[in-house]
Amino acid sequence: MGDDGPIGRMIQRGAEARWRRAARRADTAEPEALRRAKAPARRLRDTLDRFLGAAERRIAFAEAGTPRVDAPGTDWVWRPEAWGGPLPVPGRVAPEPGTRIAEGLALFHDSHLSEIVTRQTCTGSAGPGAAPCALTIEVFGFDGGYLSLALDLPGAAAQGLQRRHILRAEIDLGLERPLEVFARLNIRHGPNTEKIVREVPVQEGAAVVEFDLAYSRLNEKRVERLWLDLIFERPEMNRIALGDLVLSRRPRAEL
């Protein structure tokens, strides 16, 4: 990592020793001194939590392996953070619209009640290509019409994107009660945004949704960013289990 040489190890040992001494003296220290020390302690704890979360996600992803896609010619494949490893904050209660669940993943809804709970569960490596984590959304009282997850795709998804490409989403989806689910791909190109909507088939196992860009008005020279919306209509009194989500891209076969 760049800081694991002799000097880096010496600095690390010194920092650890200072905080060990501070912990031993905390019971007898003056309250004012403790108040001054709390702010840097919290900053250090936040930094360490972020590091540990990133390290655990990276290790879990490496153990699970690259997600597999049964589509010949795939030139890009990606599993979002929420399914790739443990999140720093695994659960949210009564999230407001726009609450960030993970990096690049936010939850939106139009309910005033907001009786919603999100929870990530991780079991570690589940075999080659399998997701080590899952995301569950439980909805109780709900007086709105929709709930959605908005997922920002990484820059690699936009690089070299052409109308000959097909974007594919594999969604492992489980529902407590039937409801309509839609996937909307959004592509920002210059001042315009192309939107392609597909209904997600609710079935056992992974559902596959494909977006064929041949029928879009995409300006290939001005592609800026992509994001995916998963939209759940009237989700009240339901449990939405997302066991995995894998996105990929491939060029259409030439005829």
C-alpha positions as CSV (number, residue, x, y, z in Angstrom):
1,M,0.0,0.0,0.0
2,G,3.0,2.3,0.0
3,D,3.1,2.9,3.8
4,D,4.3,-0.5,4.8
5,G,8.0,0.3,4.9
6,P,10.1,0.8,8.0
7,I,9.2,4.5,8.4
8,G,5.5,3.8,7.8
9,R,5.5,1.0,10.4
10,M,7.3,3.2,12.9
11,I,4.7,6.0,12.5
12,Q,1.9,3.4,12.8
13,R,3.4,2.0,16.1
14,G,3.8,5.5,17.5
15,A,0.1,6.4,16.7
16,E,-1.1,3.1,18.3
17,A,1.0,3.7,21.4
18,R,-0.4,7.2,21.8
19,W,-4.0,6.1,21.7
20,R,-3.3,3.1,24.0
21,R,-1.9,5.6,26.6
22,A,-4.9,7.9,26.1
23,A,-7.3,4.9,26.7
24,R,-5.5,3.9,29.9
25,R,-5.7,7.5,31.2
26,A,-9.3,8.2,30.2
27,D,-10.8,7.1,33.5
28,T,-8.8,9.7,35.4
29,A,-8.3,12.5,32.9
30,E,-9.9,15.9,33.2
31,P,-13.3,16.2,31.4
32,E,-12.1,19.2,29.4
33,A,-9.1,17.3,28.1
34,L,-11.4,14.4,27.1
35,R,-13.7,16.8,25.3
36,R,-10.8,18.1,23.2
37,A,-9.6,14.6,22.4
38,K,-13.1,13.3,21.3
39,A,-13.1,15.1,17.9
40,P,-9.8,13.7,16.6
41,A,-10.8,10.3,18.0
42,R,-14.0,10.3,16.1
43,R,-12.2,11.4,12.9
44,L,-9.7,8.5,13.3
45,R,-12.6,6.1,14.0
46,D,-14.4,7.2,10.8
47,T,-11.3,6.8,8.8
48,L,-10.6,3.4,10.1
49,D,-14.3,2.3,9.5
50,R,-14.0,3.4,5.9
51,F,-10.7,1.6,5.5
52,L,-12.0,-1.6,7.1
53,G,-15.2,-1.5,5.0
54,A,-13.3,-1.0,1.8
55,A,-10.9,-3.8,2.7
56,E,-13.6,-6.3,3.5
57,R,-15.5,-5.5,0.3
58,R,-12.4,-5.9,-1.7
59,I,-11.4,-9.2,-0.1
60,A,-15.0,-10.6,-0.3
61,F,-15.2,-9.6,-4.0
62,A,-11.8,-11.3,-4.7
63,E,-12.9,-14.4,-3.0
64,A,-16.3,-14.5,-4.8
65,G,-14.6,-13.9,-8.1
66,T,-15.7,-11.9,-11.1
67,P,-19.4,-12.2,-11.8
68,R,-20.2,-14.6,-14.6
69,V,-22.5,-13.7,-17.5
70,D,-23.9,-16.2,-19.9
71,A,-23.6,-13.9,-22.9
72,P,-20.8,-14.5,-25.5
73,G,-18.8,-11.4,-26.4
74,T,-19.3,-9.5,-23.2
75,D,-16.8,-6.6,-23.1
76,W,-17.8,-5.2,-19.6
77,V,-19.3,-6.7,-16.5
78,W,-19.9,-5.2,-13.1
79,R,-21.4,-6.1,-9.7
80,P,-22.3,-3.0,-7.6
81,E,-20.9,-2.4,-4.2
82,A,-24.0,-3.3,-2.3
83,W,-23.7,-6.9,-3.5
84,G,-19.9,-7.1,-3.6
85,G,-19.0,-6.8,0.0
86,P,-20.1,-5.4,3.5
87,L,-21.2,-1.8,3.6
88,P,-20.1,0.6,6.3
89,V,-23.8,1.1,7.3
90,P,-25.6,-2.1,6.5
91,G,-29.1,-0.9,7.3
92,R,-31.4,2.1,7.1
93,V,-34.7,2.7,9.0
94,A,-37.3,5.2,7.6
95,P,-35.0,6.5,4.9
96,E,-35.9,9.9,3.3
97,P,-36.1,10.1,-0.5
98,G,-32.6,10.2,-1.9
99,T,-31.0,8.4,1.0
100,R,-27.7,6.8,-0.2
101,I,-27.6,3.1,0.5
102,A,-24.1,2.5,-0.9
103,E,-21.7,4.2,-3.2
104,G,-23.6,5.3,-6.2
105,L,-26.8,3.7,-5.0
106,A,-29.7,5.7,-3.6
107,L,-33.3,5.0,-2.6
108,F,-36.2,7.1,-3.7
109,H,-40.0,7.0,-2.9
110,D,-43.0,9.3,-2.8
111,S,-44.5,8.1,0.5
112,H,-45.0,10.4,3.5
113,L,-45.1,7.5,5.9
114,S,-41.7,6.2,5.0
115,E,-42.1,2.9,7.0
116,I,-39.2,1.3,5.1
117,V,-36.2,-0.7,6.3
118,T,-33.2,-1.6,4.1
119,R,-30.8,-4.3,5.2
120,Q,-27.7,-5.8,3.7
121,T,-26.7,-9.3,4.7
122,C,-23.4,-10.9,3.8
123,T,-22.5,-14.6,4.0
124,G,-19.0,-14.3,2.5
125,S,-18.0,-16.2,-0.6
126,A,-20.8,-18.3,-2.0
127,G,-18.8,-19.9,-4.7
128,P,-17.1,-18.7,-7.9
129,G,-19.1,-15.9,-9.5
130,A,-21.7,-15.7,-6.7
131,A,-22.6,-12.5,-4.8
132,P,-21.2,-12.5,-1.2
133,C,-24.0,-10.1,-0.1
134,A,-27.7,-9.4,-0.6
135,L,-29.9,-6.4,-0.2
136,T,-33.4,-6.5,1.3
137,I,-36.1,-3.8,1.4
138,E,-39.0,-4.2,3.7
139,V,-42.0,-1.9,3.2
140,F,-44.8,-1.5,5.7
141,G,-47.1,1.5,5.8
142,F,-46.8,3.3,2.5
143,D,-49.1,6.0,1.1
144,G,-47.2,6.6,-2.2
145,G,-47.2,5.0,-5.6
146,Y,-43.5,3.9,-6.1
147,L,-40.2,3.0,-4.6
148,S,-37.0,2.9,-6.6
149,L,-33.3,2.3,-6.4
150,A,-31.1,4.6,-8.5
151,L,-27.8,3.1,-9.4
152,D,-24.9,5.1,-11.0
153,L,-22.9,3.0,-13.5
154,P,-19.1,3.4,-13.5
155,G,-17.4,5.3,-16.2
156,A,-16.3,2.1,-17.9
157,A,-19.9,1.5,-18.9
158,A,-19.9,4.7,-21.0
159,Q,-16.5,4.3,-22.6
160,G,-16.9,3.4,-26.2
161,L,-20.6,2.9,-25.9
162,Q,-22.3,2.6,-29.3
163,R,-25.8,1.9,-30.7
164,R,-24.6,-1.6,-31.6
165,H,-24.3,-2.5,-27.9
166,I,-26.8,-4.4,-25.7
167,L,-26.8,-3.7,-22.0
168,R,-27.9,-6.5,-19.8
169,A,-29.1,-6.6,-16.2
170,E,-29.3,-9.9,-14.3
171,I,-31.4,-9.4,-11.2
172,D,-31.9,-12.1,-8.5
173,L,-35.3,-10.9,-7.2
174,G,-37.6,-12.3,-4.6
175,L,-41.0,-10.8,-3.5
176,E,-43.2,-11.6,-0.6
177,R,-46.3,-10.4,-2.6
178,P,-46.6,-9.9,-6.4
179,L,-46.0,-6.4,-7.7
180,E,-44.9,-4.7,-10.9
181,V,-41.1,-4.1,-11.3
182,F,-39.5,-2.0,-14.0
183,A,-35.9,-1.3,-15.0
184,R,-35.1,2.0,-16.7
185,L,-31.8,2.6,-18.3
186,N,-30.8,6.3,-18.5
187,I,-28.0,7.5,-20.8
188,R,-26.9,11.2,-20.6
189,H,-25.5,12.2,-24.0
190,G,-24.9,16.0,-24.3
191,P,-28.0,17.9,-23.3
192,N,-30.3,14.9,-23.8
193,T,-31.0,11.8,-21.8
194,E,-32.1,8.6,-23.5
195,K,-34.5,6.5,-21.3
196,I,-35.3,2.9,-22.1
197,V,-37.8,1.1,-19.9
198,R,-38.3,-2.7,-19.6
199,E,-40.5,-4.7,-17.3
200,V,-38.6,-7.1,-15.0
201,P,-40.1,-10.6,-15.2
202,V,-40.8,-11.9,-11.7
203,Q,-39.7,-15.5,-11.7
204,E,-37.6,-18.0,-9.7
205,G,-33.9,-17.5,-10.2
206,A,-32.3,-14.5,-11.9
207,A,-34.4,-12.4,-14.2
208,V,-32.6,-11.0,-17.3
209,V,-33.5,-7.6,-18.8
210,E,-31.8,-6.4,-21.9
211,F,-31.6,-2.9,-23.4
212,D,-30.8,-2.9,-27.1
213,L,-29.4,0.5,-28.1
214,A,-30.1,0.0,-31.8
215,Y,-33.5,1.5,-31.3
216,S,-32.3,4.5,-29.3
217,R,-31.4,8.0,-30.5
218,L,-28.0,7.8,-28.8
219,N,-25.4,10.3,-29.8
220,E,-22.3,8.0,-29.5
221,K,-19.8,10.9,-29.5
222,R,-21.4,12.6,-26.5
223,V,-22.1,9.8,-24.0
224,E,-21.4,11.2,-20.5
225,R,-22.9,8.9,-17.9
226,L,-25.4,6.0,-17.4
227,W,-27.6,5.1,-14.5
228,L,-30.2,2.4,-13.9
229,D,-33.5,2.8,-12.0
230,L,-35.2,-0.2,-10.5
231,I,-38.8,0.9,-9.9
232,F,-41.3,-1.0,-7.7
233,E,-44.9,0.1,-8.0
234,R,-47.1,0.1,-4.9
235,P,-44.7,-1.8,-2.7
236,E,-46.7,-1.5,0.5
237,M,-46.6,-4.5,2.9
238,N,-44.0,-6.3,0.9
239,R,-40.5,-7.7,1.3
240,I,-38.2,-7.1,-1.7
241,A,-35.1,-9.4,-1.7
242,L,-32.4,-8.5,-4.2
243,G,-30.0,-11.5,-4.0
244,D,-27.7,-10.2,-6.7
245,L,-27.4,-7.6,-9.4
246,V,-24.9,-7.9,-12.3
247,L,-24.7,-5.5,-15.2
248,S,-22.9,-6.2,-18.4
249,R,-22.4,-5.0,-22.0
250,R,-21.9,-6.8,-25.3
251,P,-21.9,-5.8,-29.0
252,R,-24.8,-7.1,-31.0
253,A,-23.9,-10.0,-33.3
254,E,-23.4,-8.8,-36.9
255,L,-25.9,-10.3,-39.4
